[in-house]
């Protein structure tokens, strides 16, 4: 099976030959590691089930037999997931390095909290969190616009007798250098009805009327400069935001124009990945899924830097996805200014 690129963009030229020469041999070489990880997963699950049954049946812990069995099962499940994910991250990291190097991007598998997180927080695009994990950062440039894309898994842990930890955000953060000065700051989020007042970014911001009643029902926007906001949030840009949220199945998209950059946060979950560990690695569809997500980023950059003429019909990628029945999105040069 030959690899199909998501569009005819110049960045994807020759990618099929690159897959055959570089990526397919890499995935073939790591197939044994994948099979070993899956085998170990099965062995751990079986061993854990036996141990949990023994704890419950023979009650070595006395009256705590049920609790002991549950604890054994959870510990075994955690060990099995850790073993599989360790191999998965190693293989996926190598794959992403190859793809990004080919496109002229820089890829970082895991990192500390990035500096641009402070801007997302200041603009009210992220919820409060006190546990965090950052990974899969891609830095690059397209059409003169620098961008950075990463995955964030943010949690909030409560303290006290009934302490608990819950995920408050798991998805993609995207920063695009807009290459134009802004007079103010503009924030746009999905409309949440009576909760809109709680989403207001700050006292300096005033509500912005959008281009049409249709978009008024979908989005809520605020800005410190009303005239500039209406220029930035024109119908073409709003269409792209709407389609981006739809393609990622209600990702609760929110965005902000500030300091010459566009900030976008989407609750997509783990998207920039190579797919299941329970299938043979050597499949072009793994790489095609990653290229589709990168193609979506290219589309958004194109809109913001060149103002594509015409309306969007169906798929988010005007040229790349128009003739396909459906879109399945998974988941560097200089970083944005600042």
C-alpha positions as CSV (number, residue, x, y, z in Angstrom):
1,X,0.0,0.0,0.0
2,X,1.4,3.4,-1.0
3,X,1.2,6.5,1.2
4,X,-1.3,9.2,0.2
5,X,-0.5,12.7,1.2
6,X,-3.5,14.8,2.5
7,X,-2.9,17.6,-0.1
8,X,-0.7,18.7,-2.9
9,X,1.1,21.3,-0.7
10,X,4.7,21.7,-1.5
11,X,5.7,20.5,2.0
12,X,4.3,17.1,1.1
13,X,6.1,16.8,-2.3
14,X,8.0,13.5,-2.5
15,X,6.7,12.3,0.9
16,X,5.6,8.9,-0.6
17,X,9.1,8.1,-1.7
18,X,10.4,9.3,1.7
19,X,8.0,7.0,3.5
20,X,9.3,4.0,1.4
21,X,13.0,4.9,1.9
22,X,13.1,6.1,5.6
23,X,9.9,5.6,7.5
24,X,8.8,2.1,6.4
25,X,12.2,0.6,7.3
26,X,12.2,2.3,10.7
27,X,8.7,0.9,11.5
28,X,9.7,-2.5,10.2
29,X,12.7,-2.5,12.5
30,X,10.6,-1.6,15.5
31,X,7.9,-4.3,14.9
32,X,9.7,-6.8,17.2
33,X,9.7,-4.3,20.0
34,X,5.9,-3.7,19.5
35,X,5.2,-7.4,19.6
36,X,7.3,-7.9,22.7
37,X,5.5,-5.1,24.5
38,X,2.1,-6.5,23.6
39,X,3.2,-10.0,24.7
40,X,4.4,-8.6,28.1
41,X,1.1,-6.8,28.4
42,X,-0.8,-10.0,28.1
43,X,1.5,-11.8,30.6
44,X,1.2,-9.0,33.1
45,X,-2.6,-9.1,32.8
46,X,-2.7,-12.9,33.3
47,X,-0.4,-12.7,36.2
48,X,-2.3,-9.9,37.8
49,X,-5.6,-11.7,37.4
50,X,-4.2,-14.9,39.1
51,X,-2.7,-12.8,41.9
52,X,-5.9,-10.9,42.5
53,X,-7.9,-14.1,42.6
54,X,-5.5,-15.6,45.0
55,X,-5.6,-12.6,47.3
56,X,-9.4,-12.7,47.3
57,X,-9.8,-16.5,47.5
58,X,-7.3,-17.3,50.2
59,X,-7.6,-14.0,52.1
60,X,-4.0,-13.6,53.3
61,X,-4.9,-10.1,54.4
62,X,-7.8,-11.3,56.5
63,X,-10.9,-9.2,56.3
64,X,-9.4,-6.9,53.6
65,X,-9.4,-9.6,50.9
66,X,-11.6,-7.7,48.5
67,X,-9.7,-4.5,48.9
68,X,-6.4,-6.4,48.5
69,X,-7.7,-8.0,45.3
70,X,-8.8,-4.7,43.9
71,X,-5.5,-3.1,44.8
72,X,-3.6,-5.9,43.1
73,X,-5.7,-5.6,40.0
74,X,-5.2,-1.9,39.8
75,X,-1.4,-2.2,40.4
76,X,-1.1,-4.8,37.6
77,X,-3.2,-2.7,35.2
78,X,-0.9,0.3,35.9
79,X,2.2,-1.8,35.3
80,X,0.8,-3.2,32.1
81,X,-0.1,0.3,30.8
82,X,3.3,1.6,31.7
83,X,5.1,-1.2,29.9
84,X,3.1,-0.7,26.7
85,X,3.2,3.1,26.8
86,X,7.0,3.1,27.3
87,X,7.5,1.2,24.0
88,X,4.8,3.3,22.3
89,X,6.4,6.6,23.2
90,X,9.8,5.4,22.0
91,X,8.5,4.3,18.6
92,X,6.2,7.3,18.2
93,X,9.0,9.7,19.2
94,X,11.3,8.3,16.5
95,X,8.5,8.4,13.9
96,X,7.7,12.0,14.7
97,X,11.3,13.1,14.6
98,X,11.6,11.6,11.1
99,X,8.3,13.3,9.8
100,X,9.2,16.7,11.3
101,X,12.8,16.6,10.0
102,X,11.4,15.9,6.5
103,X,9.1,18.9,6.8
104,X,11.8,21.2,8.2
105,X,10.2,21.3,11.7
106,X,11.7,20.7,15.1
107,X,10.1,18.0,17.3
108,X,10.4,17.6,21.1
109,X,8.9,14.5,22.7
110,X,8.5,15.8,26.3
111,X,9.4,19.1,27.9
112,X,8.7,21.3,30.9
113,X,5.9,23.9,30.9
114,X,6.5,26.1,27.8
115,X,6.7,29.9,28.2
116,X,3.7,30.5,26.0
117,X,1.5,28.7,28.6
118,X,1.5,32.0,30.6
119,X,-0.2,33.8,27.7
120,X,-2.9,31.1,27.4
121,X,-3.5,31.4,31.1
122,X,-3.6,35.2,31.1
123,X,-6.1,35.3,28.3
124,X,-8.4,32.8,30.1
125,X,-8.0,30.0,27.5
126,X,-7.0,27.4,30.1
127,X,-8.6,26.3,33.4
128,X,-6.8,26.3,36.7
129,X,-4.5,23.3,37.2
130,X,-1.8,22.1,39.6
131,X,-0.7,18.9,37.8
132,X,0.7,19.0,34.3
133,X,2.4,17.0,31.5
134,X,3.6,18.5,28.2
135,X,4.7,16.6,25.1
136,X,4.8,16.3,21.3
137,X,5.8,19.9,20.6
138,X,6.3,20.8,16.9
139,X,7.9,24.1,15.9
140,X,8.0,25.3,12.3
141,X,7.1,27.9,9.8
142,X,4.7,28.1,6.8
143,X,4.2,31.0,4.4
144,X,6.3,33.3,6.6
145,X,4.3,32.5,9.7
146,X,6.1,30.8,12.6
147,X,4.0,28.3,14.7
148,X,4.3,26.0,17.6
149,X,1.9,23.1,18.4
150,X,2.0,20.9,21.5
151,X,-0.1,18.6,23.6
152,X,-1.0,19.5,27.2
153,X,-2.5,17.2,29.8
154,X,-3.5,19.3,32.8
155,X,-5.1,18.1,36.0
156,X,-6.4,19.7,39.2
157,X,-5.9,17.9,42.5
158,X,-8.0,18.8,45.5
159,X,-6.6,18.3,49.0
160,X,-8.1,17.2,52.2
161,X,-9.9,14.1,53.5
162,X,-11.7,13.5,50.2
163,X,-8.9,14.5,47.8
164,X,-9.3,13.7,44.2
165,X,-7.6,14.4,40.9
166,X,-9.4,15.2,37.7
167,X,-8.4,16.2,34.2
168,X,-9.3,19.8,33.3
169,X,-7.7,20.0,29.9
170,X,-6.2,17.4,27.5
171,X,-5.6,18.6,24.0
172,X,-3.6,20.8,21.7
173,X,-2.2,24.3,22.1
174,X,-1.4,26.1,18.9
175,X,0.4,29.5,18.6
176,X,0.7,31.2,15.2
177,X,2.8,34.3,14.6
178,X,0.3,36.5,12.8
179,X,2.9,39.0,11.5
180,X,0.9,42.1,12.2
181,X,0.6,44.4,15.1
182,X,-2.6,44.4,17.2
183,X,-4.0,47.5,18.8
184,X,-5.8,45.4,21.4
185,X,-6.6,41.8,22.5
186,X,-9.5,39.7,21.3
187,X,-10.7,36.4,22.7
188,X,-13.3,34.1,21.2
189,X,-14.9,30.9,22.7
190,X,-17.7,28.5,22.1
191,X,-21.0,30.0,23.2
192,X,-22.2,28.5,26.6
193,X,-25.4,30.4,27.1
194,X,-25.9,31.6,30.7
195,X,-22.3,30.7,31.5
196,X,-20.9,33.3,29.0
197,X,-20.4,35.9,31.7
198,X,-18.1,33.5,33.6
199,X,-15.9,33.2,30.5
200,X,-15.2,36.9,30.1
201,X,-11.4,37.3,30.1
202,X,-11.2,40.4,32.3
203,X,-12.6,43.8,33.1
204,X,-10.9,45.5,30.1
205,X,-12.8,43.3,27.6
206,X,-16.2,44.1,26.1
207,X,-18.5,41.8,24.2
208,X,-18.1,41.8,20.4
209,X,-21.0,41.4,18.0
210,X,-20.1,38.9,15.3
211,X,-20.6,38.9,11.6
212,X,-23.9,37.1,11.4
213,X,-26.7,35.5,13.6
214,X,-25.3,32.1,12.7
215,X,-21.9,32.8,14.3
216,X,-23.6,34.6,17.2
217,X,-25.2,31.3,18.1
218,X,-21.9,29.4,18.0
219,X,-19.3,31.8,19.5
220,X,-18.9,34.4,22.1
221,X,-16.2,37.1,21.7
222,X,-14.7,39.9,23.7
223,X,-12.1,42.5,22.9
224,X,-10.3,45.6,24.1
225,X,-10.7,47.1,20.6
226,X,-14.1,46.6,19.0
227,X,-13.1,47.8,15.5
228,X,-10.0,45.6,15.3
229,X,-12.0,42.6,16.6
230,X,-14.6,42.8,13.9
231,X,-11.8,43.0,11.3
232,X,-10.0,39.9,12.8
233,X,-13.1,37.9,13.2
234,X,-14.3,38.0,9.7
235,X,-16.6,35.3,8.3
236,X,-13.8,33.3,6.7
237,X,-11.8,33.1,9.9
238,X,-15.0,32.2,11.9
239,X,-15.8,29.4,9.4
240,X,-12.3,27.9,10.0
241,X,-12.8,28.0,13.7
242,X,-16.2,26.4,13.4
243,X,-14.9,23.6,11.1
244,X,-11.9,23.0,13.3
245,X,-14.1,22.5,16.3
246,X,-16.5,20.2,14.3
247,X,-13.7,18.0,12.9
248,X,-12.3,17.4,16.4
249,X,-15.9,16.5,17.6
250,X,-16.7,19.4,19.9
251,X,-13.2,20.3,21.1
252,X,-14.5,23.4,22.9
253,X,-12.2,25.6,20.8
254,X,-11.1,28.9,22.2
255,X,-8.7,31.4,20.7
256,X,-7.2,34.8,21.2
257,X,-5.4,37.4,19.2
258,X,-2.8,39.1,21.3
259,X,0.7,40.6,20.8
260,X,0.9,39.8,17.1
261,X,0.0,36.1,17.7
262,X,-3.0,33.9,17.5
263,X,-3.4,31.4,20.4
264,X,-5.7,28.4,19.9
265,X,-6.7,25.8,22.5
266,X,-8.7,22.6,21.7
267,X,-9.7,19.7,23.9
268,X,-8.8,17.0,21.4
269,X,-7.3,14.5,23.7
270,X,-4.2,12.6,22.4
271,X,-4.3,13.4,18.7
272,X,-0.7,13.7,17.3
273,X,0.1,10.0,17.6
274,X,0.8,6.9,15.5
275,X,-2.3,4.9,16.3
276,X,-2.9,1.5,17.9
277,X,-0.1,-0.7,19.3
278,X,-2.2,-3.8,18.5
279,X,-1.7,-3.6,14.7
280,X,1.4,-4.1,12.6
281,X,3.5,-0.9,12.6
282,X,4.3,-0.9,8.9
283,X,1.2,0.8,7.6
284,X,1.0,4.1,5.7
285,X,-2.2,5.0,7.4
286,X,-0.3,5.8,10.6
287,X,1.7,8.5,8.8
288,X,-1.3,9.7,6.8
289,X,-3.2,10.4,10.1
290,X,-0.3,12.6,11.4
291,X,0.0,14.5,8.1
292,X,-3.7,15.2,8.1
293,X,-3.4,17.0,11.4
294,X,-0.4,19.0,10.2
295,X,-2.4,19.9,7.0
296,X,-5.2,21.3,9.3
297,X,-2.6,23.6,10.9
298,X,-1.4,24.7,7.5
299,X,-5.0,25.6,6.5
300,X,-5.5,27.8,9.5
301,X,-2.2,29.6,8.9
302,X,-3.1,30.1,5.3
303,X,-6.4,31.7,6.2
304,X,-4.8,34.1,8.8
305,X,-2.0,35.2,6.6
306,X,-3.5,35.2,3.1
307,X,-7.3,35.5,3.6
308,X,-8.4,32.7,1.2
309,X,-11.3,33.8,-1.0
310,X,-14.6,31.9,-1.0
311,X,-16.5,30.1,1.6
312,X,-15.6,26.8,3.2
313,X,-17.7,23.8,2.1
314,X,-17.6,20.7,4.3
315,X,-14.1,19.8,5.2
316,X,-11.7,22.1,6.9
317,X,-8.9,21.6,4.4
318,X,-10.1,23.3,1.3
319,X,-7.9,21.4,-1.2
320,X,-6.8,18.4,0.9
321,X,-10.1,16.9,2.1
322,X,-12.8,18.2,-0.2
323,X,-12.9,15.0,-2.3
324,X,-12.7,12.6,0.6
325,X,-15.7,11.1,2.2
326,X,-14.7,11.9,5.8
327,X,-11.8,13.3,7.8
328,X,-10.1,11.5,10.7
329,X,-7.5,13.7,12.4
330,X,-5.3,12.1,15.2
331,X,-2.5,14.1,15.9
332,X,11.0,23.3,13.6
333,X,12.0,26.3,12.5
334,X,11.9,29.4,14.7
335,X,9.4,29.6,17.5
336,X,6.9,32.5,17.6
337,X,8.1,35.8,18.9
338,X,8.3,36.4,22.6
